[in-house]
Amino acid sequence: MDEAIDWIRRMPQADGMKQDIEIRPLFEMDDFGETLTPELRTQEERQRRASGDHPSR
């Protein structure tokens, strides 16, 4: 979180324009532990392939 805030502070700001920035955590499939069943893992991998975003990236 601290690193994300540091990067945002370095971002140039447009004069006179208010900016709202939202920081969200990212999760990996393994973060879900046992709740990620083999069926859900297969479904996720299929959706990634269909969108052109493969987990090996």
C-alpha positions in Angstrom: 0.0 0.0 0.0 2.8 2.4 0.9 4.5 1.8 -2.4 1.3 2.5 -4.3 0.9 5.8 -2.5 4.5 6.8 -3.2 3.9 6.2 -6.9 0.7 8.2 -6.9 2.5 11.1 -5.2 5.0 11.2 -8.1 2.2 11.4 -10.7 1.9 14.8 -12.4 -1.3 16.6 -11.6 -3.3 18.8 -14.0 -3.5 22.4 -12.8 -6.8 23.1 -11.1 -8.3 19.7 -11.7 -9.4 17.6 -8.8 -8.4 13.9 -9.1 -9.8 10.9 -7.2 -7.6 7.9 -7.1 -8.7 4.5 -5.8 -6.2 1.9 -4.8 -7.4 -1.7 -4.8 -5.7 -4.9 -3.8 -4.9 -7.5 -6.3 -5.4 -11.2 -5.7 -3.9 -14.3 -7.2 -5.9 -17.5 -7.6 -3.9 -19.2 -4.9 -5.0 -16.5 -2.4 -8.4 -18.2 -2.3 -7.1 -21.5 -0.9 -9.5 -24.4 -0.7 -12.5 -22.3 -1.8 -11.0 -22.3 -5.3 -12.2 -25.7 -6.4 -10.6 -27.4 -9.4 -13.8 -26.6 -11.4 -13.5 -22.9 -10.6 -9.7 -22.9 -11.5 -10.5 -24.5 -14.8 -13.3 -22.0 -15.5 -10.9 -19.1 -14.6 -8.2 -20.4 -16.9 -10.7 -20.9 -19.8 -11.9 -17.3 -19.3 -8.3 -16.0 -19.3 -7.6 -17.8 -22.6 -10.7 -16.5 -24.2 -9.8 -12.9 -23.2 -6.2 -13.3 -24.4 -4.8 -13.0 -20.9 -3.0 -16.2 -20.0 -1.7 -16.6 -16.4 1.8 -17.4 -17.6 2.2 -13.7 -18.5 
